[in-house]
Amino acid sequence: MAVLLFVRRVRPRVALVANARPTGRGAPTPDRVTRELTHVFLQKKLLQKLGPGLMHAFIFWGFIVLLPTIAEAAVAIVHKDSSLPLLGAASWFAFASDVFAALVVVGVAMAFFIRKVLKPDRFRGSHMGEADRILLLILAIVVTFLVWNASRIALGIAEVPDSRPVANLLSGLFGSGGGTEAAERVLVWAHLLVILGFLVFLPGSKHLHIATAPANVWLAKDGPTGRLEPNRIDLEAPEEDIRFGVATQKDLSKKQMLDLFSCTECGRCQEACPAWATGKPLSPKLLIMDLRDRVVAEAAGEVELQPLVPNAVIDQVVWDCVTCGACVRECPVDIEHIDTIVDLRRNLVMAESRFPQEASPMLRGVENQENPWGQPASARLDWAKDLEVRVLQEGDPAPEVLFWVGCAGAFDERAQKTTQSIARLLTAAGIDSAVLGPREKCTGDPARRMGHEYLFQMLAEQNVETLNGAGVTKIVASCAHCFNTLANEYPDYGGTYEVVHHTQLLSELIAAGRLQPRTGDGKITYHDACYLGRHNGEFDAPRDVIGGDIEEMPRNRERSFCCGAGGARMWMEEESPRINDTRFEEAVETGAETVATACPYCLVMLDDAAKGKGSDLRVADAATLLAESTLPS
């Protein structure tokens, strides 16, 4: 009966995943196997927070070990003197099941302490009542298991009783008469019935993640998290075959649907989100929960099929995201919040033309002038007026390294200093480099993160044609966003190159002795760019370029706090408190005289914050600092 009820309750959710759009993922890869072992079985991501991680690990590992005891209890119900073949008489299994059952009790106690005493803010919005019921059911399962074994020891029918230290201790609660025999029967039935009740309760609860999370982790993207999968758009295809992102639940992929049913409501993503931290409506956790509730309600026929925005989440939630990846990194079950948000944006932008209007000039600039600043292509070399820079013309031999300047590096006055520094450093190190000049177009990153996939697709195809035609094999990019797009997303459009960030190349040149910086004075702090650090795993190269002792901000490296520019947010208005102001305050608190960056977006955002606060804290790129300590003024 319990199994039938479980199947009946879980079937609608299985159907939602089965009928969802294919992901194109799933083939076994070394990354997937490693991730399954570390994230699922070893609880690696959960253990990033040691206390809560151990709590969950005790419960999870306990139930893995205790799984065979369900069959053990079922056998004992039929005949109380019987036990499982092989395992029933194994002292090691008796010891392991006893100890791990006790650890589950410890884990449940820790969970209640965290939830009822510590009450971290990350649980705000979670279904706390449901979580309490789940914890009580888990506690009932292991307590009845331990006490049942204690009664069997008291009756002298337990095999290897000396290998059950906890049950042995509890056996003193029982005598050896008829009352204990009756208690043993009651306890084994209670144990099994609680398990079966938990099975029936499971499909409608967040605890379904014990079944969906392993599959969700398996389907997580391999490689850098900064890569967005293409939503290829062929306007000549039949109308029914053209997909503009996600409008309704029918547009969700299998991975996106599994994301909804894998959320544990732990709130780690919410705690790390810069939008939520600065008072915006976006919570990655609540986004997933709201989408899940809407999808389930539509599948049950409780509400009509409607666009997910604004019927599941409001517009502002979708537009608050800076795509920094903090949520994805923290999520213990590898939910990909960014991909879903960008897919929702794609539908709003391309199908409904509904987006923050202050971003319109950026999109027009990218579409008409091929850069967000709306400047003519002829101005792309203004930064190089006083420098000898080789401009790669059609038919010229390919350079050793193509310097991809980027739009910010070409048109923003502050970022131009970084561009000039890099060009001078490459020359000083004897690197054969060149730039595309007017032939360089925006990589399309801001348009893509904004949701205009078709515009990105056109720019990517044009840039790849130019780069391939020029025979380019290696690219150095000064912008973390350009670096991520060229390295991780252009291969989908036929552009496969060796792409390095400028700090990576400069770090190599320093190590090789081709650049010899002098030791600088003054305290420096470094801001990790999301698209260089968290999304692509590069933390050391910028610090090597800066050199000396760096006064680290409390949130650094993998847990760096975003500057607020990503996800095309640089081109949208933001209510106070602003993300860049919050980050700049952290830099000020280090007592540093300079905050170093490695991305022009970060440079602009933090410099804006400095000017807004009237601060004399200098904001400069690592390349600029290196040029000042290496090259003659």
C-alpha positions as CSV (number, residue, x, y, z in Angstrom):
1,M,0.0,0.0,0.0
2,A,2.8,2.4,0.9
3,V,4.7,1.7,-2.2
4,L,1.5,2.1,-4.4
5,L,0.8,5.4,-2.7
6,F,4.4,6.6,-3.2
7,V,4.2,5.7,-6.9
8,R,0.9,7.5,-7.3
9,R,2.2,10.6,-5.6
10,V,5.5,10.7,-7.3
11,R,4.3,9.9,-10.8
12,P,3.2,13.5,-11.7
13,R,6.7,14.9,-10.8
14,V,8.4,12.1,-12.7
15,A,6.2,12.9,-15.7
16,L,7.2,16.6,-15.5
17,V,10.9,15.7,-15.7
18,A,10.4,13.0,-18.3
19,N,8.4,15.4,-20.6
20,A,10.8,18.3,-20.2
21,R,13.1,19.6,-22.9
22,P,16.2,17.4,-23.4
23,T,19.4,18.8,-21.9
24,G,22.0,17.2,-24.2
25,R,23.9,16.2,-21.1
26,G,24.1,12.9,-19.2
27,A,26.9,11.0,-20.9
28,P,29.4,9.6,-18.4
29,T,32.5,11.9,-18.1
30,P,35.3,11.9,-15.5
31,D,33.9,15.2,-14.2
32,R,30.5,13.7,-13.7
33,V,31.8,10.6,-11.9
34,T,34.0,12.7,-9.6
35,R,31.2,15.2,-8.9
36,E,28.8,12.4,-8.0
37,L,31.4,10.9,-5.6
38,T,32.4,14.2,-4.0
39,H,29.2,16.2,-4.0
40,V,26.7,13.4,-3.2
41,F,28.5,10.7,-1.3
42,L,31.3,12.7,0.4
43,Q,29.0,15.8,0.9
44,K,31.9,18.1,-0.2
45,K,29.8,21.2,-0.8
46,L,27.7,20.8,2.3
47,L,30.9,20.5,4.4
48,Q,31.9,24.0,3.3
49,K,29.9,25.0,6.4
50,L,31.4,22.6,8.9
51,G,28.6,22.5,11.5
52,P,25.6,22.3,9.2
53,G,27.6,20.0,6.9
54,L,28.4,17.5,9.6
55,M,24.7,17.6,10.6
56,H,23.6,16.7,7.2
57,A,26.4,14.2,6.6
58,F,25.5,12.3,9.8
59,I,21.9,11.9,8.7
60,F,22.8,11.1,5.1
61,W,25.6,8.6,5.8
62,G,23.5,7.1,8.5
63,F,20.6,6.3,6.2
64,I,23.0,4.9,3.6
65,V,24.3,2.5,6.2
66,L,20.9,1.7,7.6
67,L,19.2,0.9,4.3
68,P,19.6,-2.9,4.7
69,T,18.0,-2.7,8.1
70,I,14.7,-2.0,6.5
71,A,14.8,-5.5,5.0
72,E,16.0,-6.7,8.4
73,A,13.0,-5.3,10.1
74,A,10.6,-6.7,7.5
75,V,12.2,-10.2,8.0
76,A,11.9,-9.9,11.7
77,I,8.1,-9.0,11.5
78,V,7.6,-12.4,9.7
79,H,9.7,-14.3,12.2
80,K,11.3,-12.5,15.2
81,D,14.2,-14.9,15.4
82,S,15.2,-14.5,11.8
83,S,17.7,-12.0,10.4
84,L,19.3,-11.1,7.1
85,P,21.6,-13.6,5.4
86,L,25.3,-12.5,5.6
87,L,24.7,-9.1,7.2
88,G,22.6,-10.3,10.1
89,A,25.4,-12.2,11.7
90,A,28.1,-9.7,10.7
91,S,29.6,-7.9,13.8
92,W,30.9,-5.1,11.6
93,F,27.5,-4.3,10.2
94,A,25.8,-4.5,13.6
95,F,28.4,-2.1,15.0
96,A,28.2,0.3,11.9
97,S,24.4,0.4,11.9
98,D,24.3,1.0,15.7
99,V,26.9,3.8,15.6
100,F,25.4,5.5,12.5
101,A,21.9,5.3,13.9
102,A,23.3,7.2,16.9
103,L,25.0,9.7,14.6
104,V,21.6,10.3,12.9
105,V,20.2,11.2,16.3
106,V,23.1,13.6,16.8
107,G,22.5,15.1,13.4
108,V,18.8,15.6,14.1
109,A,19.6,17.3,17.4
110,M,22.1,19.6,15.6
111,A,19.5,20.4,13.0
112,F,16.9,21.5,15.6
113,F,19.6,23.5,17.4
114,I,20.5,25.3,14.2
115,R,16.9,26.0,13.3
116,K,15.4,26.8,16.7
117,V,18.3,28.4,18.6
118,L,20.7,29.9,16.1
119,K,18.0,30.7,13.5
120,P,20.2,31.8,10.6
121,D,18.6,34.3,8.3
122,R,19.2,32.0,5.3
123,F,16.2,30.0,6.4
124,R,13.9,33.0,5.8
125,G,11.2,31.9,3.4
126,S,11.9,28.1,3.8
127,H,9.1,25.7,4.8
128,M,10.2,25.4,8.4
129,G,7.1,23.4,9.6
130,E,7.6,20.8,6.9
131,A,11.3,20.5,7.8
132,D,10.4,19.9,11.4
133,R,8.1,17.1,10.4
134,I,10.8,15.5,8.3
135,L,13.3,15.7,11.2
136,L,10.8,14.2,13.6
137,L,10.1,11.3,11.2
138,I,13.8,10.7,10.8
139,L,14.2,10.7,14.6
140,A,11.4,8.3,15.0
141,I,12.9,5.9,12.4
142,V,16.3,5.7,14.2
143,V,15.0,5.8,17.7
144,T,12.6,2.9,17.1
145,F,15.4,1.0,15.4
146,L,17.8,1.4,18.3
147,V,15.1,0.6,21.0
148,W,13.9,-2.4,18.9
149,N,17.4,-3.8,18.9
150,A,17.7,-3.1,22.6
151,S,14.6,-5.2,23.2
152,R,16.0,-8.0,21.1
153,I,19.2,-7.9,23.2
154,A,17.2,-8.1,26.4
155,L,15.3,-11.1,25.0
156,G,18.5,-12.8,24.0
157,I,17.5,-13.1,20.3
158,A,19.8,-10.5,18.9
159,E,22.8,-11.7,16.9
160,V,26.2,-10.3,17.9
161,P,24.7,-8.2,20.7
162,D,28.2,-7.1,21.9
163,S,28.7,-5.3,18.6
164,R,25.8,-2.9,19.3
165,P,27.1,-0.5,21.9
166,V,24.2,1.9,21.9
167,A,21.5,-0.7,21.8
168,N,23.3,-2.7,24.5
169,L,23.2,0.4,26.7
170,L,19.5,0.8,26.1
171,S,18.7,-2.8,26.7
172,G,18.8,-2.1,30.4
173,L,15.4,-0.5,29.9
174,F,13.9,-3.9,29.4
175,G,13.4,-7.1,31.4
176,S,13.2,-10.6,29.9
177,G,9.5,-11.3,30.4
178,G,6.3,-11.2,28.3
179,G,6.2,-7.4,28.5
180,T,9.5,-7.2,26.6
181,E,8.3,-9.6,24.0
182,A,5.2,-7.5,23.4
183,A,7.4,-4.4,23.3
184,E,9.7,-6.0,20.7
185,R,6.7,-6.7,18.4
186,V,5.3,-3.1,18.9
187,L,8.7,-1.6,18.2
188,V,9.5,-3.5,15.0
189,W,6.1,-2.7,13.6
190,A,6.4,0.9,14.7
191,H,9.8,1.1,13.0
192,L,8.6,-0.3,9.7
193,L,5.4,1.7,9.7
194,V,7.2,5.0,10.3
195,I,9.5,4.2,7.4
196,L,6.5,3.4,5.1
197,G,4.8,6.6,6.3
198,F,7.9,8.6,5.4
199,L,7.9,6.9,2.0
200,V,4.3,8.1,1.4
201,F,5.2,11.6,2.7
202,L,8.3,12.0,0.6
203,P,7.0,12.9,-2.9
204,G,5.1,16.0,-1.8
205,S,7.9,17.3,0.4
206,K,11.3,19.1,-0.2
207,H,12.9,15.8,1.0
208,L,12.3,14.4,-2.4
209,H,15.7,15.8,-3.1
210,I,17.2,12.5,-1.7
211,A,15.9,11.0,-5.0
212,T,16.4,13.9,-7.4
213,A,19.7,15.4,-6.1
214,P,22.0,12.6,-7.3
215,A,20.5,12.9,-10.9
216,N,20.7,16.7,-10.7
217,V,24.3,16.6,-9.7
218,W,25.0,14.2,-12.5
219,L,23.5,16.5,-15.1
220,A,25.3,19.6,-13.8
221,K,27.4,21.3,-16.5
222,D,31.0,20.2,-16.9
223,G,33.7,22.8,-17.0
224,P,33.5,26.5,-16.0
225,T,30.2,27.7,-14.5
226,G,30.5,30.9,-16.5
227,R,29.5,29.2,-19.7
228,L,25.8,29.6,-20.8
229,E,24.5,26.9,-23.1
230,P,23.3,28.3,-26.5
231,N,19.7,28.8,-27.4
232,R,20.3,28.7,-31.1
233,I,17.8,30.7,-33.1
234,D,17.1,30.0,-36.7
235,L,14.5,32.5,-37.9
236,E,14.0,30.5,-41.1
237,A,12.9,27.4,-39.1
238,P,9.2,26.6,-38.6
239,E,7.7,28.9,-36.0
240,E,6.9,26.0,-33.7
241,D,10.6,25.0,-33.7
242,I,11.8,28.4,-32.6
243,R,12.4,28.8,-28.9
244,F,13.0,32.2,-27.3
245,G,14.1,31.1,-23.8
246,V,11.6,30.0,-21.2
247,A,8.1,31.3,-21.2
248,T,6.1,28.5,-19.5
249,Q,7.0,25.3,-17.7
250,K,6.8,23.5,-21.1
251,D,10.0,25.3,-22.1
252,L,12.0,24.1,-19.1
253,S,14.8,21.6,-19.7
254,K,15.1,18.3,-17.7
255,K,18.0,19.9,-15.7
256,Q,15.9,23.0,-14.9
257,M,13.0,20.8,-13.9
258,L,15.2,18.6,-11.7
259,D,16.6,21.9,-10.2
260,L,13.1,22.7,-8.9
261,F,12.6,19.3,-7.3
262,S,16.2,19.1,-5.8
263,C,16.1,22.3,-3.7
264,T,16.6,21.5,0.0
265,E,15.6,25.1,1.0
266,C,18.9,25.4,2.9
267,G,19.2,29.0,1.9
268,R,23.0,28.9,1.3
269,C,22.4,30.5,-2.1
270,Q,20.2,33.2,-0.5
271,E,22.9,34.0,2.0
272,A,25.5,34.4,-0.7
273,C,23.4,36.5,-3.1
274,P,24.6,40.1,-3.5
275,A,21.1,41.2,-4.6
276,W,19.4,39.7,-1.5
277,A,22.2,41.1,0.7
278,T,21.4,44.6,-0.5
279,G,17.7,44.4,0.0
280,K,16.5,43.4,-3.5
281,P,13.6,41.1,-4.1
282,L,15.7,38.4,-5.6
283,S,16.5,35.3,-3.5
284,P,17.8,32.4,-5.6
285,K,16.2,30.0,-3.1
286,L,12.8,31.7,-3.3
287,L,13.0,31.9,-7.1
288,I,13.4,28.1,-7.3
289,M,10.7,27.5,-4.7
290,D,8.2,29.8,-6.4
291,L,8.9,28.2,-9.8
292,R,8.5,24.7,-8.3
293,D,5.2,25.6,-6.6
294,R,3.8,27.1,-9.9
295,V,4.9,24.1,-12.0
296,V,3.4,21.6,-9.5
297,A,0.1,23.6,-9.3
298,E,-0.2,23.7,-13.1
299,A,0.6,20.0,-13.4
300,A,-2.1,19.2,-10.9
301,G,-4.7,21.4,-12.7
302,E,-5.0,23.8,-9.8
303,V,-4.1,26.8,-12.0
304,E,-4.0,27.3,-15.8
305,L,-0.7,27.2,-17.7
306,Q,0.6,30.7,-17.8
307,P,3.9,32.5,-18.4
308,L,6.2,31.9,-15.4
309,V,7.0,35.6,-15.3
310,P,5.1,37.3,-13.6
311,N,2.8,34.4,-12.5
312,A,5.5,32.5,-10.6
313,V,8.1,35.3,-10.1
314,I,7.8,39.0,-10.6
315,D,9.8,40.8,-13.3
316,Q,12.2,42.5,-10.9
317,V,13.4,39.2,-9.4
318,V,14.5,38.2,-12.9
319,W,16.3,41.5,-13.5
320,D,18.0,41.7,-10.1
321,C,20.5,38.9,-10.9
322,V,24.2,39.9,-11.5
323,T,25.0,36.4,-12.7
324,C,28.0,36.3,-10.2
325,G,27.6,32.6,-9.6
326,A,27.7,32.8,-5.8
327,C,24.4,30.9,-5.6
328,V,25.6,28.1,-7.9
329,R,28.9,27.7,-6.0
330,E,27.2,27.4,-2.6
331,C,24.3,25.1,-3.7
332,P,25.0,21.6,-2.3
333,V,22.9,19.9,-5.0
334,D,24.3,21.9,-8.0
335,I,21.2,23.9,-8.9
336,E,22.0,26.2,-11.9
337,H,20.0,29.4,-11.0
338,I,21.8,31.6,-13.5
339,D,20.9,29.5,-16.5
340,T,17.2,29.5,-15.6
341,I,17.2,33.3,-14.9
342,V,18.9,34.0,-18.3
343,D,16.4,31.7,-20.0
344,L,13.5,33.7,-18.4
345,R,15.2,36.9,-19.6
346,R,15.5,35.5,-23.1
347,N,11.8,35.2,-23.4
348,L,11.1,38.6,-21.9
349,V,13.5,40.3,-24.2
350,M,13.1,38.5,-27.5
351,A,9.5,37.4,-27.4
352,E,7.9,40.2,-25.3
353,S,10.3,43.2,-25.6
354,R,9.9,43.6,-21.8
355,F,13.0,44.7,-19.9
356,P,14.3,47.7,-17.9
357,Q,14.2,50.6,-20.3
358,E,17.4,52.1,-19.1
359,A,19.1,49.1,-20.7
360,S,17.8,50.1,-24.1
361,P,20.7,52.4,-25.1
362,M,23.1,49.5,-24.4
363,L,21.2,47.1,-26.6
364,R,20.9,49.7,-29.3
365,G,24.6,50.4,-29.1
366,V,25.5,46.7,-29.4
367,E,23.1,46.2,-32.3
368,N,23.9,49.3,-34.3
369,Q,27.5,50.2,-33.3
370,E,28.6,46.8,-32.1
371,N,29.5,48.1,-28.6
372,P,27.5,49.0,-25.5
373,W,28.9,52.5,-25.5
374,G,27.4,53.3,-28.9
375,Q,30.7,54.6,-30.2
376,P,31.8,54.3,-33.8
377,A,34.2,51.5,-34.8
378,S,36.7,54.1,-35.8
379,A,37.1,55.2,-32.2
380,R,38.3,51.7,-31.1
381,L,41.9,52.8,-31.4
382,D,41.7,56.1,-29.6
383,W,43.4,54.6,-26.6
384,A,46.5,53.8,-28.7
385,K,47.2,57.3,-30.1
386,D,50.5,57.7,-28.4
387,L,51.5,54.0,-28.6
388,E,53.1,51.9,-31.3
389,V,50.5,49.2,-31.6
390,R,50.2,46.7,-34.5
391,V,46.7,46.6,-36.0
392,L,46.0,43.3,-37.7
393,Q,44.9,43.9,-41.2
394,E,43.3,41.4,-43.5
395,G,46.0,39.2,-45.1
396,D,48.5,40.0,-42.3
397,P,50.3,37.1,-40.7
398,A,48.7,36.1,-37.3
399,P,50.6,37.4,-34.2
400,E,51.9,35.2,-31.4
401,V,49.1,36.7,-29.3
402,L,46.0,38.7,-30.3
403,F,45.2,41.3,-27.7
404,W,41.4,41.4,-27.4
405,V,40.9,44.9,-26.1
406,G,37.2,44.7,-25.4
407,C,34.6,47.5,-25.5
408,A,35.3,48.9,-22.0
409,G,39.1,48.9,-22.6
410,A,38.5,50.7,-25.9
411,F,35.9,53.3,-24.9
412,D,35.9,53.9,-21.2
413,E,38.5,56.5,-20.1
414,R,39.3,54.7,-16.9
415,A,39.7,51.3,-18.5
416,Q,41.8,52.7,-21.3
417,K,44.6,53.1,-18.8
418,T,44.5,49.4,-18.2
419,T,44.6,48.8,-22.0
420,Q,47.6,51.1,-22.5
421,S,49.4,49.4,-19.6
422,I,48.9,45.9,-21.0
423,A,50.1,47.0,-24.5
424,R,53.2,48.6,-23.0
425,L,53.9,45.5,-20.9
426,L,53.6,43.2,-23.8
427,T,56.0,45.3,-25.8
428,A,58.4,45.4,-22.9
429,A,58.3,41.6,-22.6
430,G,59.0,41.2,-26.3
431,I,55.6,39.6,-27.1
432,D,54.5,39.6,-30.7
433,S,51.0,41.0,-30.3
434,A,48.5,42.8,-32.4
435,V,44.9,44.2,-32.0
436,L,42.0,43.9,-34.4
437,G,41.2,47.6,-34.1
438,P,38.0,48.6,-35.9
439,R,37.4,44.9,-36.9
440,E,36.9,44.0,-33.2
441,K,33.2,43.8,-32.2
442,C,31.6,43.4,-28.8
443,T,31.8,39.7,-27.8
444,G,28.1,39.9,-27.1
445,D,28.4,39.2,-23.3
446,P,26.1,42.0,-22.1
447,A,23.5,41.3,-24.7
448,R,23.5,37.6,-23.9
449,R,23.3,38.0,-20.1
450,M,20.5,40.6,-20.7
451,G,18.6,37.9,-22.6
452,H,19.1,39.0,-26.2
453,E,20.5,35.6,-27.4
454,Y,19.9,36.4,-31.1
455,L,22.0,39.5,-31.0
456,F,24.8,37.6,-29.2
457,Q,24.6,34.8,-31.7
458,M,25.1,37.3,-34.6
459,L,28.1,38.9,-32.9
460,A,29.7,35.6,-32.0
461,E,29.4,34.3,-35.6
462,Q,30.9,37.5,-37.0
463,N,33.8,37.6,-34.5
464,V,34.6,34.0,-35.0
465,E,34.7,34.5,-38.8
466,T,37.1,37.4,-38.3
467,L,39.4,35.5,-35.9
468,N,39.4,32.3,-37.9
469,G,40.1,34.3,-41.1
470,A,43.0,36.0,-39.4
471,G,44.5,32.6,-38.3
472,V,44.4,33.6,-34.6
473,T,45.3,30.8,-32.2
474,K,46.0,32.6,-29.0
475,I,44.1,35.5,-27.4
476,V,44.8,37.6,-24.3
477,A,41.7,39.4,-23.0
478,S,41.8,42.3,-20.5
479,C,38.1,41.9,-19.6
480,A,37.0,39.0,-17.4
481,H,33.7,38.9,-19.3
482,C,35.3,38.8,-22.7
483,F,37.7,36.2,-21.4
484,N,34.9,34.0,-20.3
485,T,32.9,34.4,-23.5
486,L,35.8,33.8,-25.8
487,A,37.2,30.8,-23.9
488,N,33.9,29.1,-22.9
489,E,31.2,30.2,-25.3
490,Y,32.8,30.9,-28.7
491,P,33.7,27.2,-29.2
492,D,29.9,26.6,-29.6
493,Y,30.2,28.8,-32.7
494,G,33.3,27.3,-34.2
495,G,35.8,29.6,-32.4
496,T,38.3,27.4,-30.5
497,Y,41.4,29.3,-29.3
498,E,43.8,29.4,-26.4
499,V,42.4,32.2,-24.4
500,V,44.2,33.7,-21.4
501,H,43.4,36.6,-19.1
502,H,45.9,39.4,-19.1
503,T,46.8,38.7,-15.5
504,Q,47.6,35.1,-16.4
505,L,49.9,36.1,-19.2
506,L,51.6,38.8,-17.1
507,S,52.1,36.4,-14.2
508,E,53.8,34.0,-16.6
509,L,56.0,36.8,-17.9
510,I,57.0,37.8,-14.4
511,A,57.8,34.1,-13.5
512,A,60.0,33.8,-16.6
513,G,61.9,37.0,-15.8
514,R,60.7,38.9,-18.9
515,L,59.1,41.5,-16.6
516,Q,60.8,42.5,-13.4
517,P,58.6,44.6,-11.1
518,R,60.0,46.6,-8.2
519,T,58.5,46.1,-4.8
520,G,55.9,48.8,-4.3
521,D,54.9,50.7,-1.2
522,G,51.5,51.1,0.2
523,K,48.8,48.7,1.3
524,I,46.7,47.1,-1.5
525,T,43.6,45.0,-1.4
526,Y,42.3,43.0,-4.3
527,H,38.8,42.5,-5.5
528,D,38.2,39.1,-7.2
529,A,36.2,39.5,-10.4
530,C,33.4,36.9,-10.6
531,Y,34.0,36.0,-14.2
532,L,37.7,35.4,-13.6
533,G,37.6,33.9,-10.1
534,R,34.5,32.1,-9.2
535,H,33.3,31.3,-12.7
536,N,36.7,30.3,-14.1
537,G,38.8,29.4,-11.0
538,E,41.6,32.0,-11.5
539,F,42.6,33.5,-8.1
540,D,46.4,33.4,-8.0
541,A,47.5,35.1,-11.2
542,P,46.1,38.6,-10.3
543,R,47.7,38.4,-6.9
544,D,51.0,37.3,-8.4
545,V,50.9,40.4,-10.7
546,I,50.1,42.7,-7.8
547,G,52.8,41.2,-5.7
548,G,53.6,41.9,-2.0
549,D,51.3,41.4,0.9
550,I,47.7,41.9,0.0
551,E,45.2,43.1,2.6
552,E,42.4,40.6,1.8
553,M,38.8,41.6,2.2
554,P,36.7,39.2,4.4
555,R,34.9,37.9,1.3
556,N,37.6,36.9,-1.1
557,R,38.5,34.3,-3.7
558,E,35.7,31.8,-4.2
559,R,33.4,33.8,-1.8
560,S,34.2,37.2,-3.2
561,F,31.3,39.7,-3.2
562,C,30.3,40.9,-6.7
563,C,30.9,44.5,-7.8
564,G,27.3,44.6,-9.2
565,A,28.1,44.9,-12.9
566,G,27.5,41.4,-14.2
567,G,24.4,40.1,-15.9
568,A,24.2,43.4,-17.8
569,R,23.4,45.1,-14.5
570,M,26.1,47.7,-15.3
571,W,23.5,49.2,-17.7
572,M,20.5,49.2,-15.4
573,E,19.5,51.4,-12.5
574,E,19.9,50.1,-8.9
575,E,18.2,51.2,-5.8
576,S,20.2,51.9,-2.7
577,P,22.0,50.2,-1.0
578,R,24.0,49.5,-4.1
579,I,26.1,46.4,-4.5
580,N,29.2,48.3,-5.6
581,D,28.9,50.6,-2.6
582,T,28.6,47.6,-0.3
583,R,31.7,46.0,-1.8
584,F,33.7,49.3,-1.8
585,E,33.0,49.7,2.0
586,E,34.6,46.3,2.5
587,A,37.7,47.5,0.6
588,V,37.8,50.7,2.7
589,E,37.6,48.7,6.0
590,T,40.9,46.9,5.1
591,G,42.8,50.1,5.5
592,A,44.3,49.8,2.1
593,E,45.3,52.8,0.0
594,T,44.6,51.0,-3.4
595,V,41.9,48.5,-4.4
596,A,43.2,46.4,-7.3
597,T,40.9,44.9,-9.9
598,A,41.4,42.6,-12.9
599,C,38.3,43.5,-14.9
600,P,37.2,46.8,-16.4
601,Y,33.6,46.3,-15.2
602,C,34.9,46.0,-11.6
603,L,37.2,49.0,-12.1
604,V,34.3,51.2,-13.3
605,M,31.8,50.1,-10.6
606,L,34.3,50.4,-7.7
607,D,35.6,53.7,-9.0
608,D,32.0,55.0,-9.2
609,A,31.5,54.0,-5.6
610,A,34.7,55.8,-4.6
611,K,33.6,59.0,-6.3
612,G,30.1,58.7,-4.9
613,K,31.5,58.5,-1.3
614,G,34.2,61.1,-1.9
615,S,36.9,58.6,-1.0
616,D,40.5,59.0,-2.0
617,L,41.0,55.2,-2.1
618,R,42.5,54.5,-5.5
619,V,41.0,51.9,-7.8
620,A,43.4,50.5,-10.4
621,D,43.8,47.4,-12.5
622,A,46.6,45.0,-11.6
623,A,48.2,45.6,-15.0
624,T,48.4,49.4,-14.3
625,L,50.0,48.7,-11.0
626,L,52.5,46.4,-12.6
627,A,53.3,48.9,-15.4
628,E,54.0,51.5,-12.7
629,S,56.4,49.3,-10.9
630,T,58.1,47.9,-14.0
631,L,58.2,50.4,-16.8
632,P,59.8,53.9,-17.0
633,S,57.2,56.6,-16.4
